[in-house]
Amino acid sequence: MPRIPKLSNKVLIISILSTILAFSNVGNLLAADDKNDVFNPAELINHHILDDYLWHFWDGHYGTLYLPVILYSSDKGLIVFSSHNFFDANHNILDYEGYRYEHGHVSSVDGGSFIDISITKNVLFLFINATVLLWVFFAVARGYKKNIGKAPKGIQSFFEPIILFVRDEIVKPNIGPKYERFLPYMLSLFFFIWFGNLFGLMPGAANLTGNIAVTSILAIFTFVLTIVNTNRNYWKHIFNTPGVPWWLKLPVPLLPTVEIIGIFSKPFSLLLRLFVAITAGHIVVLSLISLTFIFQSYSVGILSALITTFINLIELLVATIQAYVFTLFSSMYIGMAMEEEH
């Protein structure tokens, strides 16, 4: 019990620092852009929530990370270059190697088709998220080897209760006796989303789990695992649901049609829920910060900072809830696919 207030204080301090850094980051970006006569909140919000080939941190020139552009076309072959080549010394946009940078996207000058496998901001942030995830859990694994038969210490003591919670409260009750074969995936899923959500709240971070491509891939993984592990009873309940009147099955297969739609709507709901919840949170926080620069008022700035700090605290909770919900529903869908006939 004594640890709870200490943890609450730390969370509050992190939220306050995050708010201060977010205000500072926005202010630096605005000060660095001499061409911005009028503050445009939509441009600021879109710059954060959308993917890009640049990663701005503080100053428009020195605090910008220019990411590698990797393009392949049948006529030009593989081309690799820095996104810095799209800009001159005054940050005016240029064409390079027959390609053009437009509002966070690369297009071909002559309209030709190409494959884009560039390391964008979200891709780089995904690598960072995965690297931290691997580093943390290799450290936890070393702790387990070192402390066999002993109480957990260090980083192991923090993550062990969370791992046990995911196993005992999410995966095992919803999947059933065969839960162990899916536990590595579910733990990876939970912590990947959780870390991505938390890192995304940091000032200047990318909107990884608010990217619909990322949430779609996670949902597809769950969908494939569900379909691969279905049994005879699962398909029987879809095409010939027991205990249902015949007129719901024939001549118009009303219930089977609804059930088949449900197979595809489940992963769609997974990807959409995570995408909307995380993106909406980022938009709310940035909109509140933008009020200070729209009104250019200290009183509005103080009020905005207080509200933003409170919203940041809620976002920390939402980050955990969304990881929990995604893992929970993934476990439920796989468990329903493997359920035996009563």
Rosetta silent file (secondary structure, phi, psi, omega in degrees, C-alpha in Angstrom):
SEQUENCE: MPRIPKLSNKVLIISILSTILAFSNVGNLLAADDKNDVFNPAELINHHILDDYLWHFWDGHYGTLYLPVILYSSDKGLIVFSSHNFFDANHNILDYEGYRYEHGHVSSVDGGSFIDISITKNVLFLFINATVLLWVFFAVARGYKKNIGKAPKGIQSFFEPIILFVRDEIVKPNIGPKYERFLPYMLSLFFFIWFGNLFGLMPGAANLTGNIAVTSILAIFTFVLTIVNTNRNYWKHIFNTPGVPWWLKLPVPLLPTVEIIGIFSKPFSLLLRLFVAITAGHIVVLSLISLTFIFQSYSVGILSALITTFINLIELLVATIQAYVFTLFSSMYIGMAMEEEH
SCORE:     score description
SCORE:     0.000 S_00000001
   1 L     0.000  -41.169 -178.658    0.000    0.000    0.000 S_00000001
   2 L   -62.126  -21.273 -177.075    2.710    2.631    0.765 S_00000001
   3 H   -75.411  -21.632 -174.078    4.038    2.295   -2.799 S_00000001
   4 H   -63.446  -50.955  178.359    0.821    3.510   -4.423 S_00000001
   5 H   -61.679  -36.558  177.926    1.128    7.225   -3.518 S_00000001
   6 H   -62.150  -42.818  178.875    4.808    7.202   -4.480 S_00000001
   7 H   -65.281  -39.752  179.188    3.919    5.745   -7.884 S_00000001
   8 H   -62.642  -41.015  178.417    1.095    8.293   -8.270 S_00000001
   9 H   -63.826  -40.688  179.228    3.526   11.145   -7.567 S_00000001
  10 H   -64.457  -42.460  179.191    5.968    9.820  -10.151 S_00000001
  11 H   -62.432  -41.388  179.409    3.214    9.525  -12.755 S_00000001
  12 H   -64.425  -42.367  179.052    2.089   13.102  -12.005 S_00000001
  13 H   -62.786  -43.818  178.536    5.663   14.409  -12.313 S_00000001
  14 H   -61.049  -41.956 -179.548    6.102   12.584  -15.648 S_00000001
  15 H   -64.710  -41.530  179.302    2.819   14.039  -16.906 S_00000001
  16 H   -65.526  -45.655  178.386    3.812   17.601  -15.890 S_00000001
  17 H   -61.901  -39.934  178.661    7.265   17.273  -17.500 S_00000001
  18 H   -61.980  -40.786  178.782    5.676   15.847  -20.637 S_00000001
  19 H   -65.159  -45.206  179.612    3.308   18.843  -20.813 S_00000001
  20 H   -61.297  -45.961  179.824    6.168   21.351  -20.345 S_00000001
  21 H   -65.102  -35.876  178.783    8.290   19.634  -22.991 S_00000001
  22 H   -65.132  -44.576  176.785    5.338   19.476  -25.386 S_00000001
  23 H   -61.624  -44.113 -179.763    4.730   23.241  -25.046 S_00000001
  24 H   -63.355  -41.155 -179.436    8.460   23.890  -25.469 S_00000001
  25 H   -63.354  -45.007  179.115    8.648   21.613  -28.516 S_00000001
  26 H   -64.283  -43.362  179.802    5.711   23.356  -30.233 S_00000001
  27 H   -61.202  -41.857  178.850    7.146   26.779  -29.396 S_00000001
  28 H   -65.295  -41.102  179.399   10.557   25.878  -30.854 S_00000001
  29 H   -63.645  -38.457  179.457    9.021   24.524  -34.045 S_00000001
  30 H   -70.418  -42.096 -179.787    7.026   27.723  -34.502 S_00000001
  31 H   -65.767  -30.959 -178.427   10.001   29.976  -33.763 S_00000001
  32 H   -75.322  -19.355 -176.227   12.158   28.050  -36.236 S_00000001
  33 L  -100.898   98.351 -177.889    9.691   28.591  -39.081 S_00000001
  34 L   -71.526  -18.498 -176.550   10.025   32.205  -40.226 S_00000001
  35 L   -83.525   -9.419 -178.636    7.433   31.703  -42.975 S_00000001
  36 L   -85.823   92.455  176.797    4.617   31.000  -40.497 S_00000001
  37 L   -76.553  -35.187 -179.073    2.911   34.395  -40.066 S_00000001
  38 L  -121.992  132.552  179.725   -0.255   32.792  -38.685 S_00000001
  39 L   -68.307  130.431 -179.468   -0.301   29.765  -36.447 S_00000001
  40 L  -115.763   99.481 -177.263   -2.029   26.824  -38.138 S_00000001
  41 H   -64.279  -34.272 -179.700   -3.117   24.205  -35.545 S_00000001
  42 H   -61.649  -39.301  179.321   -4.291   21.747  -38.227 S_00000001
  43 H   -66.207  -40.979  178.563   -0.800   21.716  -39.753 S_00000001
  44 H   -63.237  -46.147 -177.514    0.783   21.098  -36.354 S_00000001
  45 H   -66.188  -46.010  179.293   -1.622   18.253  -35.490 S_00000001
  46 H   -61.848  -36.947  179.479   -1.326   16.602  -38.910 S_00000001
  47 H   -61.677  -34.028 -178.893    2.461   16.828  -38.701 S_00000001
  48 H   -81.399  -45.203 -171.064    2.381   14.797  -35.477 S_00000001
  49 H   -83.440  -19.287 -179.353   -0.283   12.178  -36.206 S_00000001
  50 L   -96.597  159.934  178.755    0.676   11.471  -39.841 S_00000001
  51 L   -78.250  159.812 -177.937    3.750    9.660  -41.120 S_00000001
  52 L  -158.351  167.426  176.765    6.603   11.561  -42.780 S_00000001
  53 L   -95.273   -1.975  176.928   10.096   11.269  -44.258 S_00000001
  54 E  -120.652  153.559  175.716   11.348   13.927  -41.807 S_00000001
  55 E  -131.355  104.079 -179.778   11.402   13.878  -38.035 S_00000001
  56 E   -84.714  137.380  176.724   11.333   17.322  -36.432 S_00000001
  57 L  -115.200  -60.359  178.669   12.480   17.692  -32.838 S_00000001
  58 L  -135.890  -59.699 -176.424   13.134   21.357  -32.030 S_00000001
  59 L   -98.246  141.074 -175.664   14.771   23.517  -34.718 S_00000001
  60 L   -61.374  -24.177 -177.718   13.604   23.365  -38.317 S_00000001
  61 L  -107.152  -55.465 -173.670   17.172   22.935  -39.639 S_00000001
  62 L   -86.390  -20.525 -179.408   19.441   21.513  -36.943 S_00000001
  63 L  -103.355   25.338  179.954   16.817   19.600  -35.010 S_00000001
  64 E  -112.877  130.010  175.994   15.444   17.703  -37.995 S_00000001
  65 E   -97.267  116.043  179.784   16.306   14.081  -38.714 S_00000001
  66 E   -90.612  117.340 -172.319   16.230   13.408  -42.463 S_00000001
  67 L   -90.170  156.979 -178.560   15.304    9.772  -42.985 S_00000001
  68 E   -71.900  134.473  175.827   16.403    7.477  -45.843 S_00000001
  69 E  -100.559  124.159 -178.113   14.152    7.268  -48.898 S_00000001
  70 E  -124.029  110.776 -175.799   14.204    3.820  -50.529 S_00000001
  71 E  -125.837  146.463  176.623   12.306    3.533  -53.827 S_00000001
  72 E  -133.562  130.132  173.811   12.130    0.853  -56.495 S_00000001
  73 E  -136.919  156.488 -176.453   10.745    1.151  -60.015 S_00000001
  74 L   -65.924  -31.450 -177.837   11.105   -1.094  -63.058 S_00000001
  75 L   -88.514  -32.458 -177.274   12.780    1.609  -65.159 S_00000001
  76 L  -102.965  -13.210 -178.267   15.085    3.210  -62.545 S_00000001
  77 E    74.786 -154.240 -178.376   15.728    0.213  -60.322 S_00000001
  78 E   -86.728  127.418  178.519   16.513    0.639  -56.623 S_00000001
  79 E  -124.369  128.870  178.552   17.257    4.204  -55.483 S_00000001
  80 E  -127.198  126.170  178.041   18.392    5.073  -51.957 S_00000001
  81 E  -157.480  165.782  178.827   18.989    8.650  -50.805 S_00000001
  82 E   -80.176  144.706  177.263   18.411   10.968  -47.851 S_00000001
  83 H   -66.227  -10.895  175.775   15.176   12.960  -47.703 S_00000001
  84 H   -61.871  -25.771 -179.556   17.444   16.000  -47.196 S_00000001
  85 H   -68.150  -13.497  177.519   17.893   16.009  -50.984 S_00000001
  86 H   -81.341   -2.452 -175.292   14.295   17.194  -51.356 S_00000001
  87 E  -132.200  145.048  173.923   15.203   20.558  -49.764 S_00000001
  88 L   -91.856 -170.499 -176.426   17.647   23.385  -50.525 S_00000001
  89 L   -63.590  -27.693  179.875   19.490   25.561  -47.989 S_00000001
  90 L   -94.785   11.382  178.731   16.359   27.699  -47.471 S_00000001
  91 L    67.088   26.077  172.285   14.188   24.610  -46.996 S_00000001
  92 L   -82.293  145.141 -175.334   12.441   25.057  -50.335 S_00000001
  93 E   -78.197  134.084  179.842   11.187   21.800  -51.870 S_00000001
  94 L  -120.372  159.532  168.200   13.159   20.374  -54.809 S_00000001
  95 E   -87.300  145.401 -179.666   12.700   17.452  -57.209 S_00000001
  96 E  -144.042  126.565  177.730   15.332   14.740  -56.908 S_00000001
  97 L    54.431   31.572  178.673   16.039   11.745  -59.165 S_00000001
  98 L    82.549   13.223  179.977   12.634   12.170  -60.795 S_00000001
  99 E  -124.584  155.984 -175.847   10.733   12.165  -57.489 S_00000001
 100 E  -132.784  140.663  177.100    8.937   14.878  -55.582 S_00000001
 101 E   -97.440  123.239 -178.637    8.132   15.388  -51.884 S_00000001
 102 E  -138.453  111.040  173.735    4.579   16.645  -51.284 S_00000001
 103 L    49.059   50.047  176.057    2.958   16.981  -47.835 S_00000001
 104 L    82.762    7.753  179.686    4.649   13.935  -46.316 S_00000001
 105 E  -129.801  152.923  175.319    4.400   11.792  -49.441 S_00000001
 106 E  -107.708  132.373  178.424    6.754   11.004  -52.329 S_00000001
 107 E  -129.994  157.905  178.875    5.393   11.019  -55.874 S_00000001
 108 E   -84.134  135.549 -179.489    6.944   10.443  -59.277 S_00000001
 109 L   -63.336  -40.659 -178.239    7.428   13.570  -61.416 S_00000001
 110 L   -90.230    5.012  177.940    6.490   11.730  -64.608 S_00000001
 111 L    79.893   11.272 -179.903    3.616    9.841  -62.931 S_00000001
 112 L   -73.061  159.210  179.968    5.329    6.447  -63.112 S_00000001
 113 L   -87.298  150.226  179.132    4.632    3.672  -60.635 S_00000001
 114 L  -157.262  162.879  176.592    7.127    2.670  -57.947 S_00000001
 115 E  -105.455  128.538 -178.073    7.393    0.726  -54.676 S_00000001
 116 E  -105.397  112.834  177.612    8.171    2.767  -51.575 S_00000001
 117 L  -122.041   38.222 -175.947   10.039    0.897  -48.808 S_00000001
 118 L   -69.993  156.578  172.798   11.483    3.989  -47.124 S_00000001
 119 L   -87.397   87.834  179.277   12.399    4.241  -43.441 S_00000001
 120 L   -80.904  178.903 -177.882    9.731    6.790  -42.490 S_00000001
 121 H   -59.327  -45.099 -179.571    9.204    8.297  -39.046 S_00000001
 122 H   -68.659  -34.728  178.121    6.754    5.592  -37.976 S_00000001
 123 H   -65.494  -45.672  178.412    8.977    2.814  -39.332 S_00000001
 124 H   -63.153  -40.081  179.228   11.977    4.133  -37.396 S_00000001
 125 H   -66.902  -33.429  175.237    9.837    4.522  -34.276 S_00000001
 126 H   -63.007  -43.068  177.214    8.646    0.930  -34.721 S_00000001
 127 H   -62.266  -41.085  179.243   12.294   -0.213  -34.755 S_00000001
 128 H   -63.933  -46.063  179.558   12.969    1.834  -31.607 S_00000001
 129 H   -59.673  -45.433 -179.799    9.897    0.390  -29.881 S_00000001
 130 H   -66.409  -37.592  179.303   10.890   -3.175  -30.822 S_00000001
 131 H   -64.668  -45.284  178.039   14.500   -2.607  -29.715 S_00000001
 132 H   -62.711  -40.981  179.196   13.427   -1.328  -26.289 S_00000001
 133 H   -59.830  -46.593  179.215   10.995   -4.248  -26.007 S_00000001
 134 H   -64.694  -43.333 -179.723   13.760   -6.770  -26.748 S_00000001
 135 H   -60.682  -44.923 -178.590   16.218   -5.059  -24.391 S_00000001
 136 H   -62.569  -46.280 -172.321   13.700   -5.048  -21.521 S_00000001
 137 H   -83.446  -20.287  167.401   12.685   -8.680  -21.876 S_00000001
 138 H   -68.632  -36.769  176.718   16.190  -10.016  -22.388 S_00000001
 139 H   -66.080  -40.535  177.238   16.964   -8.256  -19.087 S_00000001
 140 H   -64.088  -41.839  179.519   13.878   -9.866  -17.499 S_00000001
 141 H   -63.026  -40.355  177.044   14.936  -13.282  -18.850 S_00000001
 142 H   -63.932  -36.425  177.881   18.433  -12.833  -17.373 S_00000001
 143 H   -63.563  -39.881  177.786   16.791  -11.944  -14.065 S_00000001
 144 H   -63.393  -40.450  179.977   14.785  -15.181  -14.124 S_00000001
 145 H   -67.865  -37.992 -176.660   17.960  -17.214  -14.746 S_00000001
 146 H   -74.089  -36.543 -172.306   19.862  -15.397  -12.026 S_00000001
 147 L  -106.873   40.744  178.601   17.138  -15.486   -9.372 S_00000001
 148 L   -63.383  123.818 -179.808   15.935  -19.083   -9.658 S_00000001
 149 L    77.402    4.522  179.676   14.069  -19.903   -6.449 S_00000001
 150 L  -117.738  166.746  176.368   14.550  -16.339   -5.162 S_00000001
 151 L   -67.588  141.015 -179.771   12.389  -13.246   -5.028 S_00000001
 152 L   -63.932  148.595 -179.620   12.558  -11.181   -8.245 S_00000001
 153 L  -130.448  158.423  173.331   14.822   -8.123   -8.249 S_00000001
 154 L    60.899 -135.724 -175.990   15.243   -5.006  -10.343 S_00000001
 155 H   -65.002  -28.866  177.607   13.468   -4.802  -13.673 S_00000001
 156 H   -62.891  -39.163 -177.972   12.185   -8.369  -13.250 S_00000001
 157 H   -67.016  -27.008  178.037   10.248   -7.381  -10.121 S_00000001
 158 H   -77.556  -43.734 -172.410    8.424   -4.644  -12.055 S_00000001
 159 H   -87.648  -22.807 -177.760    7.425   -6.691  -15.103 S_00000001
 160 H   -58.857  -45.684  177.986    6.731  -10.074  -13.474 S_00000001
 161 H   -61.573  -34.262  179.689    3.349   -9.041  -11.969 S_00000001
 162 H   -69.689  -41.894  177.996    2.284   -7.613  -15.338 S_00000001
 163 H   -61.844  -43.938  179.162    3.319  -10.795  -17.167 S_00000001
 164 H   -65.907  -35.600  177.925    1.417  -12.918  -14.649 S_00000001
 165 H   -63.929  -45.619  179.315   -1.620  -10.648  -14.970 S_00000001
 166 H   -61.928  -42.270 -179.273   -1.656  -11.046  -18.761 S_00000001
 167 H   -67.425  -50.637 -170.186   -1.267  -14.805  -18.418 S_00000001
 168 H   -86.072  -26.581 -175.416   -3.724  -15.459  -15.583 S_00000001
 169 H  -106.773  -17.958 -178.146   -6.359  -12.775  -16.147 S_00000001
 170 H  -113.981  -60.087 -169.634   -6.410  -12.356  -19.941 S_00000001
 171 H   -75.180  -54.493 -173.943   -4.978  -15.302  -21.877 S_00000001
 172 H   -61.202  -47.107 -178.820   -5.694  -18.354  -19.748 S_00000001
 173 H   -66.860  -28.827 -173.626   -9.401  -17.688  -18.941 S_00000001
 174 H   -94.553  -28.461  178.749  -10.292  -16.776  -22.545 S_00000001
 175 H   -93.245  -38.042  177.986   -8.280  -19.316  -24.566 S_00000001
 176 L   102.767 -157.675 -172.840   -8.548  -22.259  -22.212 S_00000001
 177 L   -58.994  -27.319 -177.080   -6.317  -25.304  -21.600 S_00000001
 178 L   -94.316   24.013 -173.277   -4.228  -24.726  -24.760 S_00000001
 179 H   -65.157  -27.496 -171.737   -3.359  -21.163  -23.819 S_00000001
 180 H   -62.145  -33.365 -178.814    0.404  -21.778  -23.472 S_00000001
 181 H   -69.597  -20.347 -179.460    1.020  -22.042  -27.223 S_00000001
 182 L  -102.981   -6.467 -175.876   -0.439  -18.529  -27.692 S_00000001
 183 H   -61.322  -43.372  177.940    1.113  -16.914  -24.618 S_00000001
 184 H   -58.606  -41.637  178.954    4.302  -15.652  -26.371 S_00000001
 185 H   -65.052  -45.422 -177.196    2.205  -13.924  -29.037 S_00000001
 186 H   -65.041  -40.106  177.069   -0.201  -12.392  -26.515 S_00000001
 187 H   -65.846  -42.638  177.680    2.613  -11.087  -24.305 S_00000001
 188 H   -62.150  -42.050  179.845    4.401   -9.635  -27.338 S_00000001
 189 H   -62.258  -49.356 -178.236    1.145   -8.070  -28.500 S_00000001
 190 H   -60.239  -50.788 -174.435    0.357   -6.517  -25.108 S_00000001
 191 H   -74.657  -31.644  176.193    3.797   -5.047  -24.479 S_00000001
 192 H   -62.886  -46.779  179.554    4.345   -3.892  -28.063 S_00000001
 193 H   -67.606  -42.716 -177.906    1.084   -1.912  -27.975 S_00000001
 194 H   -63.470  -48.327  178.667    1.650   -0.703  -24.409 S_00000001
 195 H   -62.452  -43.759  179.941    5.193    0.520  -25.053 S_00000001
 196 H   -61.585  -40.644  178.092    4.133    2.103  -28.360 S_00000001
 197 H   -64.215  -45.213 -177.878    1.240    3.897  -26.671 S_00000001
 198 H   -68.843  -44.574  179.016    3.419    5.225  -23.840 S_00000001
 199 H   -63.460  -32.926 -179.622    6.314    6.285  -26.080 S_00000001
 200 H   -66.679  -16.981  177.743    3.840    8.023  -28.386 S_00000001
 201 L   -83.152   -9.792  179.689    2.899   10.385  -25.534 S_00000001
 202 L   -73.745  142.111  178.830    6.448   11.745  -25.366 S_00000001
 203 L   -59.258  132.954  179.658    6.976   15.183  -26.972 S_00000001
 204 L    83.012   -2.989 -178.233    8.293   14.859  -30.514 S_00000001
 205 L   -75.861  163.712  176.904    7.479   11.134  -30.679 S_00000001
 206 L   -85.557  159.094 -178.239    5.843    9.429  -33.648 S_00000001
 207 L   -94.887   66.945 -171.934    2.230    8.275  -33.635 S_00000001
 208 L   -63.830  -57.968 -176.530    3.048    4.562  -34.047 S_00000001
 209 L   -79.295   -2.945  171.350   -0.041    2.870  -32.579 S_00000001
 210 L   -97.890   12.810  176.412   -2.224    5.634  -34.015 S_00000001
 211 L   -98.328  122.128 -172.732   -1.152    4.576  -37.513 S_00000001
 212 H   -65.821  -24.484  176.818   -3.860    2.474  -39.154 S_00000001
 213 H   -67.018  -40.432  179.470   -1.276    0.436  -41.091 S_00000001
 214 H   -67.824  -48.260 -179.663    0.321   -0.729  -37.818 S_00000001
 215 H   -64.608  -32.242  178.324   -3.002   -1.525  -36.126 S_00000001
 216 H   -65.723  -43.000  179.866   -4.144   -3.333  -39.297 S_00000001
 217 H   -64.079  -41.315  178.087   -1.106   -5.636  -39.288 S_00000001
 218 H   -62.744  -41.521  178.852   -1.649   -6.474  -35.598 S_00000001
 219 H   -67.087  -36.682  178.831   -5.319   -7.246  -36.310 S_00000001
 220 H   -65.539  -40.275  176.576   -4.357   -9.388  -39.326 S_00000001
 221 H   -57.178  -46.440  178.904   -1.979  -11.428  -37.131 S_00000001
 222 H   -63.974  -41.298 -179.681   -4.850  -12.115  -34.720 S_00000001
 223 H   -61.820  -45.348 -179.565   -7.202  -12.904  -37.625 S_00000001
 224 H   -64.443  -45.037  178.314   -4.763  -15.405  -39.164 S_00000001
 225 H   -61.252  -37.412  178.960   -4.134  -17.101  -35.804 S_00000001
 226 H   -65.480  -48.878 -177.104   -7.889  -17.338  -35.250 S_00000001
 227 H   -66.550  -41.531 -178.252   -8.640  -18.862  -38.666 S_00000001
 228 H   -63.969  -32.045 -174.945   -5.690  -21.281  -38.566 S_00000001
 229 L  -101.066   14.774  176.735   -6.761  -22.635  -35.168 S_00000001
 230 L   -69.300  154.281  175.548  -10.467  -23.048  -35.863 S_00000001
 231 L  -120.345 -178.418 -176.995  -12.042  -26.465  -35.320 S_00000001
 232 H   -61.494  -38.350 -178.034  -15.056  -28.274  -36.690 S_00000001
 233 H   -63.942  -35.270 -179.882  -17.334  -26.987  -33.954 S_00000001
 234 H   -61.815  -49.019 -178.411  -16.517  -23.362  -34.847 S_00000001
 235 H   -71.476  -28.482  176.800  -17.632  -23.723  -38.468 S_00000001
 236 H   -63.931  -41.340  179.095  -20.656  -25.752  -37.401 S_00000001
 237 H   -69.334  -22.224  178.438  -21.864  -22.854  -35.270 S_00000001
 238 H   -82.738  -48.078 -173.572  -21.447  -20.509  -38.228 S_00000001
 239 H   -93.980  -21.608 -179.509  -23.140  -22.524  -40.992 S_00000001
 240 L  -145.044   65.971 -174.512  -25.503  -24.703  -38.952 S_00000001
 241 L   -60.657  120.992 -179.366  -26.028  -23.021  -35.604 S_00000001
 242 L   -68.993  146.253  177.389  -27.653  -25.509  -33.197 S_00000001
 243 L    78.849   11.718 -178.954  -30.890  -24.514  -31.500 S_00000001
 244 L  -109.544  136.980  179.657  -31.820  -21.960  -34.168 S_00000001
 245 L   -56.252  144.547 -174.851  -35.108  -22.199  -36.176 S_00000001
 246 H   -60.330  -31.889 -175.341  -34.696  -23.631  -39.685 S_00000001
 247 H   -70.388  -12.738  172.861  -36.208  -20.551  -41.350 S_00000001
 248 H   -83.212  -13.442 -179.167  -33.208  -18.498  -40.203 S_00000001
 249 L  -102.659  -39.066 -176.558  -30.949  -20.892  -42.121 S_00000001
 250 L  -134.252  153.391   -6.143  -32.968  -21.697  -45.267 S_00000001
 251 L   -76.944  -21.607  176.093  -33.834  -20.709  -47.967 S_00000001
 252 L   -95.329  115.715 -175.907  -32.093  -17.381  -47.256 S_00000001
 253 L   -74.675   73.483 -174.951  -29.092  -18.130  -45.025 S_00000001
 254 H   -64.628  -53.603 -176.640  -29.655  -15.112  -42.785 S_00000001
 255 H   -66.644  -46.020  176.252  -27.804  -16.262  -39.691 S_00000001
 256 H   -57.966  -35.896  178.788  -24.789  -17.810  -41.510 S_00000001
 257 H   -63.674  -43.729  178.197  -24.439  -14.550  -43.490 S_00000001
 258 H   -63.415  -40.901 -179.392  -24.364  -12.540  -40.258 S_00000001
 259 H   -66.348  -39.354  179.040  -21.829  -14.958  -38.751 S_00000001
 260 H   -66.343  -41.039  175.309  -19.539  -14.758  -41.797 S_00000001
 261 H   -60.545  -37.178  179.213  -19.643  -10.962  -41.671 S_00000001
 262 H   -63.123  -30.784  178.328  -18.733  -11.293  -37.986 S_00000001
 263 H   -59.618  -40.276 -176.738  -15.552  -13.208  -38.865 S_00000001
 264 H   -90.553  -25.266  179.718  -14.206  -10.140  -40.698 S_00000001
 265 H   -73.834  -24.717  179.720  -15.775   -7.453  -38.513 S_00000001
 266 H   -63.945  -53.894  177.131  -13.917   -8.718  -35.422 S_00000001
 267 H   -65.013  -30.725  177.857  -10.384   -7.894  -36.658 S_00000001
 268 H   -64.050  -41.025  178.064  -11.737   -4.671  -38.187 S_00000001
 269 H   -65.403  -34.767  177.682  -13.055   -3.596  -34.784 S_00000001
 270 H   -61.726  -51.910 -175.772   -9.647   -4.406  -33.253 S_00000001
 271 H   -67.284  -37.823 -176.192   -7.677   -2.217  -35.661 S_00000001
 272 H   -71.555  -39.580 -177.895  -10.215    0.625  -35.617 S_00000001
 273 H   -62.224  -48.584 -178.675  -10.550    0.799  -31.803 S_00000001
 274 H   -66.568  -44.639 -179.585   -6.813    1.144  -31.193 S_00000001
 275 H   -59.554  -48.392 -176.712   -6.294    3.544  -34.108 S_00000001
 276 H   -68.228  -44.991 -176.375   -9.150    5.863  -33.107 S_00000001
 277 H   -62.390  -45.072 -177.167   -8.439    5.871  -29.351 S_00000001
 278 H   -73.241  -45.021 -179.690   -4.734    6.721  -29.692 S_00000001
 279 H   -63.783  -42.160  179.429   -5.101    9.231  -32.537 S_00000001
 280 H   -61.881  -40.686  178.714   -7.993   11.001  -30.807 S_00000001
 281 H   -61.086  -43.497  179.350   -5.949   11.349  -27.612 S_00000001
 282 H   -65.277  -39.363  179.822   -3.046   12.951  -29.494 S_00000001
 283 H   -64.497  -41.677  179.964   -5.402   15.338  -31.301 S_00000001
 284 H   -62.512  -47.604 -178.762   -7.010   16.439  -28.012 S_00000001
 285 H   -61.556  -47.336 -178.967   -3.629   17.108  -26.342 S_00000001
 286 H   -67.846  -33.097  177.119   -2.241   19.037  -29.333 S_00000001
 287 H   -65.285  -41.244  178.290   -5.476   21.007  -29.719 S_00000001
 288 H   -65.923  -40.721  177.178   -5.273   22.132  -26.081 S_00000001
 289 H   -64.020  -38.143 -178.241   -1.619   23.133  -26.503 S_00000001
 290 H   -63.507  -26.155 -179.702   -2.526   25.026  -29.678 S_00000001
 291 H   -58.095  -36.372  179.244   -4.953   27.259  -27.749 S_00000001
 292 H   -60.401  -43.220 -175.760   -1.990   29.036  -26.131 S_00000001
 293 H   -82.766  -21.208  175.464   -0.518   29.991  -29.508 S_00000001
 294 H   -73.831  -48.460 -177.449   -3.893   30.863  -31.042 S_00000001
 295 H   -86.141  -19.251 -179.068   -4.889   33.311  -28.259 S_00000001
 296 L    50.377   51.495 -175.667   -1.280   34.307  -27.389 S_00000001
 297 L  -131.860  136.393  178.185   -2.317   34.722  -23.790 S_00000001
 298 H   -66.525  -39.922 -179.120   -0.532   33.737  -20.570 S_00000001
 299 H   -64.685  -41.918  176.602   -3.828   33.032  -18.779 S_00000001
 300 H   -65.405  -37.562  179.313   -4.992   30.751  -21.590 S_00000001
 301 H   -63.323  -42.806  179.326   -1.546   29.105  -21.564 S_00000001
 302 H   -65.329  -45.831  179.215   -1.693   28.360  -17.835 S_00000001
 303 H   -63.407  -41.926  179.326   -5.236   26.982  -18.094 S_00000001
 304 H   -63.228  -39.725  179.802   -4.293   24.968  -21.180 S_00000001
 305 H   -64.907  -40.858  179.242   -1.229   23.541  -19.390 S_00000001
 306 H   -64.201  -45.466  179.917   -3.320   22.436  -16.399 S_00000001
 307 H   -66.432  -40.105 -179.889   -5.931   20.748  -18.582 S_00000001
 308 H   -63.690  -38.467  176.974   -3.234   19.160  -20.765 S_00000001
 309 H   -61.499  -43.462  178.218   -1.533   17.723  -17.666 S_00000001
 310 H   -63.630  -42.887  178.700   -4.845   16.179  -16.601 S_00000001
 311 H   -64.994  -36.321  177.217   -5.440   14.799  -20.119 S_00000001
 312 H   -61.902  -38.582  176.748   -1.896   13.374  -20.132 S_00000001
 313 H   -63.333  -41.587  177.371   -2.721   11.466  -16.951 S_00000001
 314 H   -64.792  -39.553 -179.114   -5.832   10.073  -18.626 S_00000001
 315 H   -64.638  -33.470  175.105   -3.788    9.190  -21.715 S_00000001
 316 H   -62.422  -38.662  177.069   -1.380    7.159  -19.581 S_00000001
 317 H   -69.748  -43.182  179.828   -4.391    5.162  -18.400 S_00000001
 318 H   -62.254  -37.655  179.237   -5.805    4.875  -21.934 S_00000001
 319 H   -58.126  -40.638  179.068   -2.425    3.614  -23.190 S_00000001
 320 H   -74.856  -42.002 -178.837   -2.646    0.688  -20.764 S_00000001
 321 H   -61.844  -41.939 -178.399   -6.365    0.049  -21.308 S_00000001
 322 H   -66.561  -36.793  175.185   -5.979   -0.141  -25.093 S_00000001
 323 H   -64.993  -41.684  178.090   -3.147   -2.691  -24.792 S_00000001
 324 H   -62.735  -47.812 -176.273   -5.320   -4.689  -22.378 S_00000001
 325 H   -64.802  -43.741 -179.902   -8.424   -4.520  -24.609 S_00000001
 326 H   -61.581  -43.879  179.681   -6.572   -5.527  -27.798 S_00000001
 327 H   -68.412  -39.846  179.913   -4.994   -8.520  -26.038 S_00000001
 328 H   -61.478  -51.024 -177.891   -8.263   -9.456  -24.338 S_00000001
 329 H   -68.540  -34.205  175.074  -10.314   -9.510  -27.538 S_00000001
 330 H   -61.256  -43.531  177.782   -7.546  -11.327  -29.434 S_00000001
 331 H   -64.120  -40.441  179.933   -7.596  -14.029  -26.731 S_00000001
 332 H   -64.438  -43.311 -178.407  -11.392  -14.210  -26.859 S_00000001
 333 H   -65.138  -42.347  178.416  -11.503  -14.618  -30.654 S_00000001
 334 H   -67.834  -39.924  178.432   -8.873  -17.383  -30.607 S_00000001
 335 H   -62.830  -40.245  177.735  -10.602  -19.057  -27.646 S_00000001
 336 H   -66.481  -34.939  179.931  -13.969  -19.055  -29.435 S_00000001
 337 H   -69.104  -25.786 -177.163  -12.343  -20.572  -32.537 S_00000001
 338 H  -101.790   -1.445 -175.714  -10.919  -23.451  -30.463 S_00000001
 339 L   -64.207  132.662  179.147  -13.898  -24.096  -28.222 S_00000001
 340 L   -82.527  161.640 -179.496  -15.053  -27.695  -28.182 S_00000001
 341 L   -69.871  136.443 -178.507  -18.662  -28.776  -28.506 S_00000001
 342 L   -76.216    0.000    0.000  -20.531  -28.876  -25.186 S_00000001
